[in-house]
Amino acid sequence: MIKNIIFDLCGPIITIDIDLINRQFHHMGVMAEKPYELLVETGVTERFETDGMTPELFCDEVRRLLACSLTNEEIDCCWNTLITNFAPSHVDLLKRLKGQYKTFLLSNSDKINGDFFEDYLNSHAGFDFLGTCFDDHFFSYQIGRRKPSRETFITILEKHHLLPEETLFIDDRMGHCQGAEALGIRTHFLREGTDICDLFDTSLNYIRK
């Protein structure tokens, strides 16, 4: 029986488009063909997502790797230009699920994105979205580890005394799901074109599809 649900943020709850980051960098005058991918390939994003560097140091690395002179504020703007949709139906679903399950948010996010996500979610929902819809939320930069590492999931299980077999993890990346499955957590790989609202019946029972 499922008593707890852990949701990924980007994909299941909000829709993002990484290419928007590249376009914004290009709009700001950056010449690199794929700025975001370059920052990923050099390991900068992973270090930033696990609290390995401050936002200021991240911006310094961006300027060095992208050979640009953008200010910290301009880099923040580029880095946060990625959300394309936050469906009202997701807000409604998550509010209702909170009354039937223990619900959690788990996202591989850095300090810049994490702060932006929280403000964006609250602003578009019209209330304290994270505090209202989840028992707790975990951004990777806060806990110093990322999905799909086993330590990431253990952090949530141990903090809230959750049993893996009673816990469902919903993510749109197969590798992340496999990391959770290795600990006995039930998972749902959210395929492209599938909506989290389709995963529950009218009584909010989980429907595996």
C-alpha positions in Angstrom: 0.0 0.0 0.0 1.4 3.4 -1.0 1.5 5.9 1.9 4.1 8.3 0.7 4.8 9.9 -2.7 8.0 11.6 -3.8 7.7 13.9 -6.8 10.4 15.1 -9.1 9.8 18.8 -9.9 10.9 19.4 -13.5 8.8 17.3 -15.8 6.1 15.9 -13.5 5.1 19.3 -12.0 6.5 22.1 -14.1 7.6 21.9 -17.8 11.0 23.2 -18.7 12.9 23.8 -21.9 16.7 23.9 -21.4 17.1 25.4 -24.9 15.5 28.6 -23.5 18.6 29.0 -21.3 20.8 28.8 -24.4 18.7 31.3 -26.3 18.8 33.8 -23.4 22.6 33.4 -23.2 22.8 34.1 -27.0 20.5 37.1 -26.6 22.9 38.4 -24.0 25.8 38.1 -26.5 27.3 34.7 -25.5 28.9 33.1 -28.6 29.2 29.5 -27.5 26.8 27.3 -29.5 25.3 25.5 -26.5 26.2 27.3 -23.3 24.1 25.1 -21.0 25.6 21.8 -22.4 29.1 23.2 -22.1 28.5 23.9 -18.4 27.2 20.4 -17.9 30.0 18.7 -19.7 32.6 20.6 -17.6 31.0 19.4 -14.4 30.1 22.9 -13.2 26.4 22.3 -13.0 26.8 19.1 -10.9 29.1 20.9 -8.5 26.7 23.7 -8.2 23.8 21.4 -7.6 25.5 19.6 -4.7 26.6 22.7 -2.9 30.1 22.5 -4.2 30.2 26.2 -5.0 28.5 29.5 -4.2 26.3 31.3 -6.7 29.1 33.9 -7.0 31.7 31.3 -7.8 29.3 29.7 -10.3 28.9 33.0 -12.0 32.7 33.4 -12.2 32.9 29.9 -13.8 30.2 30.8 -16.3 32.1 33.9 -17.3 35.3 31.9 -17.7 33.9 29.0 -19.6 31.6 31.0 -21.8 34.2 33.8 -22.4 31.7 36.5 -21.5 31.4 39.5 -19.2 27.9 39.1 -18.0 27.0 40.4 -14.6 25.8 38.0 -11.8 22.3 39.3 -12.3 22.4 38.7 -16.1 23.6 35.2 -15.5 20.8 34.6 -13.0 18.3 35.8 -15.6 19.7 33.4 -18.2 19.9 30.5 -15.8 16.3 30.9 -14.7 14.8 31.3 -18.2 13.6 27.7 -18.5 10.0 27.2 -17.3 7.3 26.9 -20.0 4.3 25.7 -18.0 3.0 25.1 -14.5 -0.5 23.6 -15.0 -3.2 24.7 -12.5 -4.4 21.1 -12.6 -1.1 20.1 -10.9 -1.7 22.6 -8.1 -5.1 21.2 -7.5 -4.0 17.5 -7.6 -1.1 18.1 -5.2 -3.2 20.0 -2.7 -5.7 17.0 -2.7 -3.0 14.4 -2.5 -1.5 16.0 0.5 -4.6 15.0 2.5 -4.3 11.3 1.6 -0.5 10.7 1.4 2.7 12.1 2.8 4.1 14.0 -0.1 7.6 15.2 -0.9 9.4 17.1 -3.6 12.9 16.0 -4.7 14.8 18.1 -7.3 18.3 18.2 -8.7 18.5 22.0 -8.3 21.2 24.5 -7.5 20.8 27.6 -5.3 19.9 30.0 -8.1 17.3 27.7 -9.6 16.0 26.6 -6.3 15.3 30.1 -5.0 13.7 31.0 -8.4 11.6 27.8 -8.4 10.2 28.5 -5.0 9.3 32.1 -5.8 7.8 31.1 -9.1 5.7 28.2 -7.7 4.3 30.4 -4.9 3.6 33.3 -7.2 1.7 31.2 -9.8 -0.1 29.1 -7.2 -1.1 32.1 -5.2 0.0 30.6 -1.9 2.9 28.9 -0.2 2.9 26.0 -2.7 5.8 24.0 -1.2 4.6 24.4 2.3 1.0 23.6 1.5 1.4 20.8 -1.0 4.3 18.9 0.5 5.4 17.5 3.9 8.9 18.5 3.0 11.0 19.4 -0.1 14.6 18.6 -1.0 16.7 20.5 -3.4 20.0 18.8 -4.1 22.1 21.8 -3.2 20.6 21.7 0.3 21.4 18.1 1.0 24.7 17.9 -0.9 23.7 15.0 -3.2 21.8 14.4 -6.4 19.5 11.8 -7.9 20.1 8.9 -8.7 22.5 8.3 -5.8 21.2 6.0 -3.1 22.2 8.5 -0.4 19.8 11.0 -1.9 16.8 8.7 -1.3 18.1 7.5 2.0 18.1 11.1 3.2 14.4 11.3 2.7 13.5 7.9 4.0 15.5 8.3 7.2 14.5 11.8 7.9 10.8 11.0 7.7 10.9 7.3 8.8 9.5 6.1 5.5 9.3 2.5 4.4 10.6 2.0 0.8 7.8 -0.5 0.0 5.2 2.1 1.0 6.8 4.9 -1.0 6.2 5.9 -4.6 8.7 8.0 -6.6 7.6 9.7 -9.8 10.3 11.0 -12.2 10.7 11.6 -15.9 14.2 10.1 -16.0 14.6 6.3 -16.1 18.0 6.5 -14.4 16.6 8.4 -11.4 13.8 5.8 -11.1 16.4 3.0 -11.2 18.3 4.6 -8.3 15.2 4.6 -6.2 14.3 1.0 -7.2 17.7 -0.2 -5.9 16.4 0.7 -2.4 13.1 -1.0 -2.8 11.1 2.2 -3.5 8.3 1.8 -5.9 8.7 4.0 -9.0 6.8 5.5 -11.9 8.7 6.6 -14.9 6.7 9.4 -16.4 6.9 9.0 -20.1 6.7 12.0 -22.4 3.1 13.0 -23.1 1.9 11.6 -19.8 0.5 13.8 -17.1 0.6 13.2 -13.3 -3.1 13.9 -13.2 -3.6 10.7 -15.2 -1.9 8.6 -12.5 -4.7 8.8 -10.0 -8.4 7.9 -10.0 -11.2 10.0 -8.6 -10.5 8.6 -5.2 -6.8 9.6 -5.5 -5.7 6.0 -5.7 -2.5 5.5 -7.8 -3.1 3.9 -11.1 0.0 2.3 -12.7 0.0 3.0 -16.5 
